[in-house]
């Protein structure tokens, strides 16, 4: 199974829909949050379980992906699974320059400034997100 990480407001009704359709036509089972979560289940644990059960993840980095703390939590779990279990990771840079993610500049810098304000008491979380972002941005997309 593939796990698909994306920022819904950026790509849900365009690129991500087309990607999911293409994967489905190729008989690749893909976890996409709004399709597989049963109502009433705790979303975080269900998504982390889906990441752990997947053999690989496709991450669609879009313009506001890094503004979402939830996307960054998914990303950190994906990197953890890659490091611990050999989980394969396929980044897609959708209207994004990978070097902006690696260097964490421009919109990425703006996003992390906001996260640092919100999570000022949890510097470990911010560091975990920054490291995960840099790690995946160094993978050829």
DSSP file (Angstrom, degrees, kcal/mol; ACC not computed):
  #  RESIDUE AA STRUCTURE BP1 BP2  ACC     N-H-->O    O-->H-N    N-H-->O    O-->H-N    TCO  KAPPA ALPHA  PHI   PSI    X-CA   Y-CA   Z-CA
    1    1 A X              0   0    0      0, 0.0    54,-2.1     0, 0.0    55,-1.2   0.000 360.0 360.0 360.0 142.8    0.0    0.0    0.0
    2    2 A X  E     -ab  30  56A   0     27,-3.0    29,-3.5    52,-0.2     2,-0.5  -0.810 360.0-144.9 -98.4 142.6    1.1    3.6   -0.7
    3    3 A X  E     -ab  31  57A   0     53,-2.2    55,-2.9    -2,-0.4     2,-0.6  -0.939  12.6-152.3-105.2 131.7    0.5    6.4    1.7
    4    4 A X  E     - b   0  58A   0     27,-2.2     2,-0.5    -2,-0.5    29,-0.4  -0.919   9.9-170.7-109.9 118.1   -0.3    9.7    0.1
    5    5 A X  E     + b   0  59A   0     53,-2.8    55,-3.1    -2,-0.6     2,-0.3  -0.927  25.0 138.9-108.7 126.3    0.6   12.9    2.0
    6    6 A X  E     - b   0  60A   0     -2,-0.5     2,-0.8    53,-0.2    55,-0.1  -0.983  56.9-103.5-158.5 162.0   -0.7   16.2    0.6
    7    7 A X    >>  -     0   0    0     53,-0.5     4,-2.0    -2,-0.3     3,-1.4  -0.861  32.8-151.8 -94.0 110.3   -2.2   19.5    1.6
    8    8 A X  H 3> S+     0   0    0     -2,-0.8     4,-2.2     1,-0.3     5,-0.4   0.853  89.4  54.7 -53.6 -45.9   -5.8   19.1    0.7
    9    9 A X  H 34 S+     0   0    0      1,-0.2    -1,-0.3     2,-0.2     4,-0.1   0.755 114.0  43.4 -65.5 -22.1   -6.6   22.8    0.0
   10   10 A X  H <4 S+     0   0    0     -3,-1.4     5,-0.2     2,-0.0    -1,-0.2   0.876 135.4   1.9 -86.1 -42.3   -3.7   22.9   -2.6
   11   11 A X  H ><>S+     0   0    0     -4,-2.0     5,-2.0     3,-0.1     3,-1.5   0.494  91.7 104.0-131.7  -5.3   -4.1   19.7   -4.5
   12   12 A X  T 3<5S+     0   0    0     -4,-2.2     5,-0.4    -5,-0.4    -3,-0.1   0.887  92.4  36.2 -54.2 -46.7   -7.1   17.6   -3.4
   13   13 A X  T 3 5S+     0   0    0     -5,-0.4    -1,-0.3     3,-0.1    -2,-0.1   0.309 130.8  21.3 -96.2  10.9   -9.4   18.4   -6.3
   14   14 A X  T <>5S+     0   0    0     -3,-1.5     4,-2.2     3,-0.0     5,-0.2   0.264 126.8  17.1-134.0 -93.2   -6.7   18.6   -9.1
   15   15 A X  H  >5S+     0   0    0      1,-0.2     4,-2.6    -5,-0.2     5,-0.2   0.907 125.9  48.8 -58.4 -47.1   -3.3   17.0   -9.0
   16   16 A X  H  ><S+     0   0    0     -5,-2.0     4,-2.8     1,-0.2    -1,-0.2   0.894 109.9  52.1 -64.3 -40.4   -3.9   14.6   -6.1
   17   17 A X  H  > S+     0   0    0     -6,-0.7     4,-2.3    -5,-0.4    -1,-0.2   0.934 112.3  46.0 -58.7 -45.6   -7.2   13.3   -7.7
   18   18 A X  H  X S+     0   0    0     -4,-2.2     4,-2.3     2,-0.2    -2,-0.2   0.898 112.6  50.4 -65.4 -40.4   -5.4   12.6  -10.9
   19   19 A X  H  X S+     0   0    0     -4,-2.6     4,-2.5    -5,-0.2     5,-0.2   0.934 110.8  48.7 -62.4 -46.6   -2.5   10.9   -9.1
   20   20 A X  H  X S+     0   0    0     -4,-2.8     4,-2.6     1,-0.2    -2,-0.2   0.906 110.9  50.8 -61.1 -42.0   -4.9    8.7   -7.2
   21   21 A X  H  X S+     0   0    0     -4,-2.3     4,-2.4    -5,-0.2    -1,-0.2   0.914 110.7  48.9 -61.8 -42.5   -6.7    7.7  -10.3
   22   22 A X  H  X S+     0   0    0     -4,-2.3     4,-1.2     2,-0.2    -2,-0.2   0.909 112.2  48.0 -64.8 -41.9   -3.4    6.8  -12.1
   23   23 A X  H  <>S+     0   0    0     -4,-2.5     5,-2.8     1,-0.2     3,-0.2   0.909 111.4  50.8 -64.6 -41.2   -2.3    4.7   -9.1
   24   24 A X  H ><5S+     0   0    0     -4,-2.6     3,-2.1     1,-0.2    -2,-0.2   0.911 106.4  54.0 -63.0 -43.2   -5.7    3.0   -9.0
   25   25 A X  H 3<5S+     0   0    0     -4,-2.4    -1,-0.2     1,-0.3    -2,-0.2   0.791 107.9  52.0 -61.3 -26.6   -5.5    2.2  -12.8
   26   26 A X  T 3<5S-     0   0    0     -4,-1.2    -1,-0.3    -3,-0.2    -2,-0.2   0.269 120.1-113.5 -91.4  11.1   -2.1    0.6  -12.0
   27   27 A X  T < 5 +     0   0    0     -3,-2.1     2,-0.6     1,-0.2    -3,-0.2   0.814  66.6 148.1  60.5  34.2   -3.7   -1.5   -9.3
   28   28 A X      < -     0   0    0     -5,-2.8     2,-0.4    -8,-0.1    -1,-0.2  -0.895  46.0-135.0-100.5 117.9   -1.7    0.3   -6.6
   29   29 A X        -     0   0    0     -2,-0.6   -27,-3.0    -3,-0.1     2,-0.4  -0.581  27.8-169.7 -73.8 127.2   -3.7    0.5   -3.3
   30   30 A X  E     -a    2   0A   0     -2,-0.4     2,-0.6   -29,-0.2   -27,-0.2  -0.975  20.0-140.2-127.4 129.9   -3.3    4.0   -1.9
   31   31 A X  E     +a    3   0A   0    -29,-3.5   -27,-2.2    -2,-0.4     2,-0.4  -0.791  25.5 173.7 -86.7 121.4   -4.3    5.4    1.5
   32   32 A X    >>  -     0   0    0     -2,-0.6     3,-2.5   -29,-0.1     4,-1.2  -0.986  33.8-128.4-130.3 119.0   -5.8    8.8    1.1
   33   33 A X  H 3> S+     0   0    0     -2,-0.4     4,-1.4   -29,-0.4     3,-0.2   0.740 101.5  48.2 -43.9 -48.7   -7.2   10.2    4.3
   34   34 A X  H 34 S+     0   0    0      1,-0.2    -1,-0.3     2,-0.2    -3,-0.0   0.688 113.4  48.9 -73.1 -13.9  -10.7   11.2    3.3
   35   35 A X  H <4 S+     0   0    0     -3,-2.5    -1,-0.2     1,-0.1    -2,-0.2   0.813 117.8  31.9 -91.1 -31.5  -11.3    7.9    1.5
   36   36 A X  H  < S+     0   0    0     -4,-1.2     2,-0.4    -3,-0.2    -2,-0.2   0.548  85.2 104.8-111.2  -8.5  -10.3    5.4    4.1
   37   37 A X     <  -     0   0    0     -4,-1.4     2,-0.3    -5,-0.2     6,-0.1  -0.619  63.0-136.8 -80.9 128.0  -11.0    6.8    7.6
   38   38 A X    >   -     0   0    0     -2,-0.4     3,-2.0     1,-0.1    -2,-0.1  -0.614  32.1-101.2 -78.7 139.9  -14.0    5.4    9.3
   39   39 A X  T 3  S+     0   0    0     -2,-0.3     3,-0.1     1,-0.3    -1,-0.1  -0.347 107.6  25.9 -63.0 139.5  -16.1    8.0   11.0
   40   40 A X  T 3  S+     0   0    0      1,-0.4    -1,-0.3    -3,-0.0     2,-0.2   0.184  91.3 122.0  93.1 -16.6  -15.5    8.1   14.7
   41   41 A X  S <  S-     0   0    0     -3,-2.0     2,-0.5     1,-0.1    -1,-0.4  -0.509  76.7-101.4 -77.8 148.8  -11.9    6.8   14.6
   42   42 A X     >  -     0   0    0     -2,-0.2     4,-2.0     1,-0.2     5,-0.2  -0.587  32.0-148.6 -70.2 119.9   -9.2    8.9   16.0
   43   43 A X  H  > S+     0   0    0     -2,-0.5     4,-2.7     1,-0.2     5,-0.3   0.909  88.5  52.3 -62.0 -47.9   -7.6   10.4   12.9
   44   44 A X  H  > S+     0   0    0      1,-0.2     4,-2.6     2,-0.2     5,-0.2   0.932 112.7  43.2 -58.2 -49.7   -4.0   10.7   14.1
   45   45 A X  H  > S+     0   0    0      1,-0.2     4,-2.2     2,-0.2    -1,-0.2   0.883 114.5  51.0 -66.9 -36.3   -3.7    7.1   15.2
   46   46 A X  H  X S+     0   0    0     -4,-2.0     4,-2.0     2,-0.2    -1,-0.2   0.903 112.4  45.9 -66.8 -40.6   -5.4    5.9   12.0
   47   47 A X  H  X S+     0   0    0     -4,-2.7     4,-2.3     2,-0.2    -2,-0.2   0.919 113.0  49.0 -69.5 -42.7   -3.1    7.9    9.8
   48   48 A X  H  X S+     0   0    0     -4,-2.6     4,-2.3    -5,-0.3    -2,-0.2   0.886 110.8  51.6 -63.8 -36.6    0.0    6.8   11.7
   49   49 A X  H  X S+     0   0    0     -4,-2.2     4,-2.1    -5,-0.2    -1,-0.2   0.908 108.8  51.1 -63.7 -41.5   -1.1    3.2   11.4
   50   50 A X  H  X S+     0   0    0     -4,-2.0     4,-0.9     2,-0.2    -2,-0.2   0.895 109.6  50.0 -63.6 -40.2   -1.6    3.7    7.7
   51   51 A X  H >< S+     0   0    0     -4,-2.3     3,-0.7     1,-0.2    -2,-0.2   0.941 112.2  47.5 -62.6 -46.5    1.9    5.1    7.3
   52   52 A X  H 3< S+     0   0    0     -4,-2.3    -2,-0.2     1,-0.2    -1,-0.2   0.834 113.2  48.6 -64.6 -32.4    3.4    2.2    9.3
   53   53 A X  H 3< S+     0   0    0     -4,-2.1    -1,-0.2    -5,-0.2     2,-0.2   0.602  96.4  90.6 -83.9 -11.6    1.4   -0.4    7.2
   54   54 A X    <<  -     0   0    0     -4,-0.9   -52,-0.2    -3,-0.7     3,-0.1  -0.541  67.9-146.5 -85.3 150.1    2.4    1.2    3.9
   55   55 A X  S    S+     0   0    0    -54,-2.1    33,-2.1     1,-0.2     2,-0.3   0.709  81.7   1.8 -85.5 -21.6    5.5    0.1    2.0
   56   56 A X  E     -bc   2  88A   0    -55,-1.2   -53,-2.2    31,-0.2     2,-0.4  -0.983  64.0-134.8-157.4 166.5    6.1    3.6    0.7
   57   57 A X  E     -bc   3  89A   0     31,-2.5    33,-2.9    -2,-0.3     2,-0.5  -0.971   3.9-153.2-128.4 143.3    4.8    7.1    0.8
   58   58 A X  E     -bc   4  90A   0    -55,-2.9   -53,-2.8    -2,-0.4     2,-0.6  -0.980  17.0-163.0-111.3 122.8    4.2    9.7   -1.9
   59   59 A X  E     -bc   5  91A   0     31,-2.0    33,-3.2    -2,-0.5     2,-1.0  -0.936   6.9-156.8-112.7 119.5    4.5   13.2   -0.6
   60   60 A X  E     -bc   6  92A   0    -55,-3.1     2,-0.8    -2,-0.6   -53,-0.5  -0.814  10.1-159.9 -96.8  99.3    3.1   16.0   -2.7
   61   61 A X  E     + c   0  93A   0     31,-3.0    33,-2.2    -2,-1.0     2,-0.2  -0.718  21.0 170.6 -81.1 114.1    4.9   19.2   -1.6
   62   62 A X    >   -     0   0    0     -2,-0.8     3,-1.2    31,-0.2     4,-0.5  -0.588  50.4 -82.0-115.9 179.9    2.8   22.1   -2.6
   63   63 A X  T 3  S+     0   0    0     31,-0.3     3,-0.1     1,-0.3    32,-0.1   0.807 127.5  28.1 -57.6 -34.1    3.0   25.8   -1.9
   64   64 A X  T >> S+     0   0    0      1,-0.1     3,-1.4   -57,-0.1     4,-0.5   0.271  85.6 108.7-113.6  13.3    1.3   25.6    1.5
   65   65 A X  G X4 S+     0   0    0     -3,-1.2     3,-1.5     1,-0.3     6,-0.2   0.922  81.6  50.1 -52.0 -47.7    2.2   22.0    2.6
   66   66 A X  G 34 S+     0   0    0     -4,-0.5    -1,-0.3     1,-0.3    -2,-0.1   0.584  96.9  69.2 -73.9  -8.8    4.7   23.3    5.2
   67   67 A X  G <4 S+     0   0    0     -3,-1.4     2,-0.7     1,-0.1    -1,-0.3   0.640  85.4  84.2 -78.5 -13.9    2.1   25.7    6.7
   68   68 A X    <X  -     0   0    0     -3,-1.5     4,-2.0    -4,-0.5     5,-0.2  -0.806  61.5-164.4 -95.1 114.5    0.2   22.6    7.9
   69   69 A X  H  > S+     0   0    0     -2,-0.7     4,-2.0     1,-0.2    -1,-0.2   0.864  94.1  56.3 -60.1 -35.0    1.4   21.2   11.2
   70   70 A X  H  > S+     0   0    0      2,-0.2     4,-2.3     1,-0.2    -1,-0.2   0.922 105.4  49.5 -65.2 -43.4   -0.6   18.1   10.5
   71   71 A X  H  > S+     0   0    0      1,-0.2     4,-2.6    -6,-0.2    -1,-0.2   0.903 111.1  50.7 -60.2 -40.3    1.3   17.6    7.1
   72   72 A X  H  X S+     0   0    0     -4,-2.0     4,-2.4    -7,-0.2    -1,-0.2   0.846 107.4  53.2 -68.6 -32.7    4.6   18.1    9.0
   73   73 A X  H  X S+     0   0    0     -4,-2.0     4,-2.0     2,-0.2    -1,-0.2   0.926 110.7  47.1 -64.8 -44.2    3.6   15.5   11.6
   74   74 A X  H  X S+     0   0    0     -4,-2.3     4,-2.6     1,-0.2    -2,-0.2   0.939 111.6  51.6 -58.9 -46.8    2.8   13.0    8.8
   75   75 A X  H  X S+     0   0    0     -4,-2.6     4,-2.5     1,-0.2    -2,-0.2   0.905 108.2  50.7 -58.3 -44.2    6.1   13.9    7.2
   76   76 A X  H  X S+     0   0    0     -4,-2.4     4,-2.2     1,-0.2    -1,-0.2   0.891 111.5  48.2 -62.9 -39.7    8.0   13.3   10.4
   77   77 A X  H  X S+     0   0    0     -4,-2.0     4,-2.4     2,-0.2    -1,-0.2   0.887 110.0  52.5 -68.1 -38.3    6.4    9.8   10.8
   78   78 A X  H  X S+     0   0    0     -4,-2.6     4,-2.2     2,-0.2    -2,-0.2   0.933 110.7  47.1 -61.4 -46.0    7.2    9.0    7.2
   79   79 A X  H  X S+     0   0    0     -4,-2.5     4,-2.7     2,-0.2     5,-0.2   0.895 110.0  53.6 -64.0 -40.0   10.9    9.8    7.8
   80   80 A X  H  X S+     0   0    0     -4,-2.2     4,-2.5     1,-0.2     5,-0.3   0.931 110.4  46.7 -58.9 -45.5   10.9    7.8   11.0
   81   81 A X  H  X S+     0   0    0     -4,-2.4     4,-2.5     1,-0.2     6,-1.4   0.858 111.3  52.5 -66.5 -34.5    9.5    4.8    9.1
   82   82 A X  H  X S+     0   0    0     -4,-2.2     4,-1.3     4,-0.2    -2,-0.2   0.935 113.9  42.5 -64.2 -46.0   12.1    5.3    6.4
   83   83 A X  H  < S+     0   0    0     -4,-2.7    -2,-0.2     1,-0.2    -1,-0.2   0.874 125.1  33.6 -69.7 -37.7   14.9    5.4    8.8
   84   84 A X  H  < S+     0   0    0     -4,-2.5    -2,-0.2    -5,-0.2    -3,-0.2   0.799 134.4  18.9 -90.0 -30.5   13.7    2.5   11.0
   85   85 A X  H  < S-     0   0    0     -4,-2.5    -3,-0.2    -5,-0.3    -2,-0.2   0.320  99.4-106.9-129.6   7.7   12.1    0.2    8.5
   86   86 A X     <  +     0   0    0     -4,-1.3    -4,-0.2    -5,-0.3    -3,-0.1   0.715  51.1 177.8  72.3  19.2   13.3    1.1    5.0
   87   87 A X        -     0   0    0     -6,-1.4     2,-0.2    -9,-0.1   -31,-0.2  -0.338  28.7-123.7 -53.8 130.2   10.0    2.7    4.0
   88   88 A X  E     -c   56   0A   0    -33,-2.1   -31,-2.5     2,-0.0     2,-0.4  -0.585  24.4-158.2 -83.4 144.0   10.4    4.1    0.5
   89   89 A X  E     -c   57   0A   0     -2,-0.2     2,-0.5   -33,-0.2   -31,-0.2  -0.985  11.7-173.9-129.4 129.1    9.7    7.8    0.0
   90   90 A X  E     -c   58   0A   0    -33,-2.9   -31,-2.0    -2,-0.4     2,-0.3  -0.907  12.8-160.8-122.6 101.0    8.7    9.5   -3.3
   91   91 A X  E     -c   59   0A   0     -2,-0.5     2,-0.5    49,-0.3   -31,-0.2  -0.601   3.2-162.6 -82.7 142.8    8.6   13.3   -3.1
   92   92 A X  E     -c   60   0A   0    -33,-3.2   -31,-3.0    -2,-0.3     2,-1.0  -0.996   9.4-150.7-120.9 125.8    6.7   15.3   -5.7
   93   93 A X  E     -c   61   0A   0     -2,-0.5     2,-0.9   -33,-0.2     3,-0.4  -0.786  15.5-170.1-101.0  93.1    7.5   19.0   -5.9
   94   94 A X  S    S-     0   0    0    -33,-2.2   -31,-0.3    -2,-1.0     3,-0.1  -0.749  76.2 -26.0 -91.9 104.6    4.3   20.5   -7.1
   95   95 A X  S    S+     0   0    0     -2,-0.9     2,-0.4     1,-0.2    -1,-0.3   0.835 119.2 113.5  57.3  34.9    5.0   24.1   -8.0
   96   96 A X        -     0   0    0     -3,-0.4     2,-0.6   -35,-0.1    -1,-0.2  -0.983  66.5-133.6-134.0 144.4    7.8   24.0   -5.4
   97   97 A X    >>  -     0   0    0     -2,-0.4     3,-1.4     1,-0.1     4,-1.1  -0.885  16.2-143.1 -94.7 121.2   11.6   24.2   -5.8
   98   98 A X  H 3> S+     0   0    0     -2,-0.6     4,-2.7     1,-0.3     3,-0.2   0.823  99.8  61.3 -55.1 -31.1   13.2   21.5   -3.7
   99   99 A X  H 3> S+     0   0    0      1,-0.2     4,-2.8     2,-0.2    -1,-0.3   0.835  97.7  57.4 -67.9 -29.5   16.0   23.8   -2.8
  100  100 A X  H <>>S+     0   0    0     -3,-1.4     5,-1.6     2,-0.2     4,-0.8   0.879 110.8  44.2 -64.5 -35.9   13.5   26.1   -1.0
  101  101 A X  H  <5S+     0   0    0     -4,-1.1    -2,-0.2     3,-0.2    -1,-0.2   0.922 115.0  47.5 -72.3 -44.9   12.5   23.2    1.1
  102  102 A X  H  <5S+     0   0    0     -4,-2.7    -2,-0.2     1,-0.2    -3,-0.2   0.931 121.7  35.3 -61.1 -46.4   16.1   22.1    1.8
  103  103 A X  H  <5S-     0   0    0     -4,-2.8    -1,-0.2    -5,-0.2    -2,-0.2   0.577 102.4-136.2 -85.5 -10.3   17.3   25.6    2.6
  104  104 A X  T  <5 +     0   0    0     -4,-0.8     2,-0.2    -5,-0.2    -3,-0.2   0.950  53.0 141.7  52.6  57.5   13.9   26.4    4.3
  105  105 A X    > < +     0   0    0     -5,-1.6     3,-1.6    -6,-0.1     4,-0.2  -0.668  43.8  10.5-119.5 176.4   13.7   29.8    2.8
  106  106 A X  T 3> S+     0   0    0      1,-0.3     4,-2.0    -2,-0.2     3,-0.2  -0.332 134.0   2.3  56.4-124.1   10.9   32.0    1.3
  107  107 A X  H 3> S+     0   0    0      1,-0.2     4,-2.6     2,-0.2    -1,-0.3   0.828 134.4  56.7 -63.4 -31.3    7.5   30.5    2.1
  108  108 A X  H <> S+     0   0    0     -3,-1.6     4,-2.4     2,-0.2    -1,-0.2   0.920 107.1  48.0 -65.9 -43.2    9.0   27.7    4.1
  109  109 A X  H  > S+     0   0    0      2,-0.2     4,-1.8     1,-0.2    -2,-0.2   0.901 111.8  50.8 -61.7 -41.9   10.8   30.2    6.3
  110  110 A X  H  X S+     0   0    0     -4,-2.0     4,-1.7     2,-0.2    -2,-0.2   0.912 109.8  50.3 -62.1 -43.5    7.5   32.1    6.7
  111  111 A X  H  X S+     0   0    0     -4,-2.6     4,-2.4     1,-0.2    -2,-0.2   0.925 110.4  48.6 -62.4 -45.1    5.7   28.9    7.7
  112  112 A X  H  X S+     0   0    0     -4,-2.4     4,-2.6     1,-0.2    -1,-0.2   0.819 105.1  58.7 -69.4 -28.9    8.3   27.9   10.3
  113  113 A X  H  X S+     0   0    0     -4,-1.8     4,-1.4     2,-0.2    -1,-0.2   0.921 109.5  45.1 -61.4 -42.0    8.1   31.4   11.8
  114  114 A X  H  X S+     0   0    0     -4,-1.7     4,-2.2     2,-0.2    -2,-0.2   0.913 112.7  50.1 -67.4 -42.7    4.4   30.8   12.4
  115  115 A X  H  X S+     0   0    0     -4,-2.4     4,-3.2     1,-0.2    -2,-0.2   0.900 107.5  54.5 -62.4 -39.4    5.0   27.3   13.7
  116  116 A X  H  < S+     0   0    0     -4,-2.6    -1,-0.2     1,-0.2    -2,-0.2   0.840 108.5  49.3 -65.1 -32.3    7.6   28.6   16.1
  117  117 A X  H >< S+     0   0    0     -4,-1.4     3,-0.8    -5,-0.2    -1,-0.2   0.931 115.8  42.4 -68.3 -45.4    5.2   31.1   17.5
  118  118 A X  H 3< S+     0   0    0     -4,-2.2     3,-0.3     1,-0.2    -2,-0.2   0.904 125.7  32.9 -68.2 -42.6    2.5   28.5   18.0
  119  119 A X  T >< S+     0   0    0     -4,-3.2     3,-2.3    -5,-0.2     7,-0.2  -0.176  72.1 137.1-109.3  39.1    4.8   25.8   19.4
  120  120 A X  T <  S+     0   0    0     -3,-0.8     3,-0.3     1,-0.3    -1,-0.2   0.755  75.1  52.3 -60.3 -22.9    7.3   28.0   21.2
  121  121 A X  T 3  S+     0   0    0     -3,-0.3     2,-0.3     1,-0.2    -1,-0.3   0.520 105.6  58.1 -87.3  -5.7    7.2   25.6   24.2
  122  122 A X    X>  +     0   0    0     -3,-2.3     4,-1.4     1,-0.1     3,-0.6  -0.568  53.8 156.7-127.0  68.4    8.0   22.6   22.0
  123  123 A X  H 3> S+     0   0    0     -3,-0.3     4,-2.4    -2,-0.3     5,-0.2   0.786  73.4  63.4 -63.8 -28.4   11.2   23.3   20.2
  124  124 A X  H 3> S+     0   0    0      2,-0.2     4,-2.7     1,-0.2    -1,-0.2   0.895 100.2  52.6 -62.5 -40.3   11.8   19.5   19.7
  125  125 A X  H <> S+     0   0    0     -3,-0.6     4,-2.5     2,-0.2    -1,-0.2   0.938 110.4  47.0 -60.7 -47.6    8.7   19.3   17.5
  126  126 A X  H  X S+     0   0    0     -4,-1.4     4,-2.7    -7,-0.2    -2,-0.2   0.911 113.1  48.7 -62.2 -43.4    9.9   22.2   15.3
  127  127 A X  H  X S+     0   0    0     -4,-2.4     4,-2.7     2,-0.2     5,-0.2   0.905 110.3  51.7 -63.4 -41.7   13.4   20.6   15.0
  128  128 A X  H  X S+     0   0    0     -4,-2.7     4,-2.2     2,-0.2    -2,-0.2   0.919 112.5  46.1 -60.3 -44.5   11.8   17.2   14.2
  129  129 A X  H  X S+     0   0    0     -4,-2.5     4,-2.5     2,-0.2    -2,-0.2   0.919 112.8  49.4 -65.0 -44.2    9.8   18.9   11.4
  130  130 A X  H  X S+     0   0    0     -4,-2.7     4,-2.5     1,-0.2     5,-0.2   0.928 112.9  47.0 -62.0 -45.2   12.7   20.8   10.0
  131  131 A X  H  X S+     0   0    0     -4,-2.7     4,-2.6     1,-0.2    -1,-0.2   0.906 112.1  49.8 -64.3 -41.7   14.9   17.7    9.9
  132  132 A X  H  X S+     0   0    0     -4,-2.2     4,-2.4    -5,-0.2     5,-0.3   0.917 111.4  49.6 -62.7 -42.9   12.2   15.7    8.3
  133  133 A X  H  X S+     0   0    0     -4,-2.5     4,-2.5     2,-0.2    -2,-0.2   0.932 112.8  45.7 -62.5 -47.2   11.7   18.3    5.7
  134  134 A X  H  X S+     0   0    0     -4,-2.5     4,-1.0     2,-0.2    -1,-0.2   0.914 111.9  53.4 -62.0 -43.0   15.4   18.7    4.9
  135  135 A X  H >< S+     0   0    0     -4,-2.6     3,-0.6     1,-0.2    -2,-0.2   0.942 114.6  38.9 -57.9 -50.9   15.8   14.9    4.7
  136  136 A X  H >< S+     0   0    0     -4,-2.4     3,-1.8     1,-0.2    -1,-0.2   0.851 108.8  61.1 -73.8 -34.0   12.9   14.4    2.2
  137  137 A X  H 3< S+     0   0    0     -4,-2.5    -1,-0.2     1,-0.3   -35,-0.2   0.715  99.1  59.6 -65.8 -17.8   13.8   17.5    0.2
  138  138 A X  T << S+     0   0    0     -4,-1.0     2,-0.4    -3,-0.6    -1,-0.3   0.494  85.6  94.5 -86.5  -4.6   17.2   15.8   -0.5
  139  139 A X  S <  S-     0   0    0     -3,-1.8     2,-0.2    -4,-0.2   -49,-0.0  -0.725  90.8-106.2 -86.2 134.8   15.5   12.8   -2.1
  140  140 A X              0   0    0     -2,-0.4   -49,-0.3     1,-0.2    -2,-0.1  -0.425 360.0 360.0 -63.9 128.0   15.3   13.1   -5.9
  141  141 A X              0   0    0     -2,-0.2   -48,-0.2    -4,-0.1    -1,-0.2   0.415 360.0 360.0 -95.8 360.0   11.7   13.8   -6.8
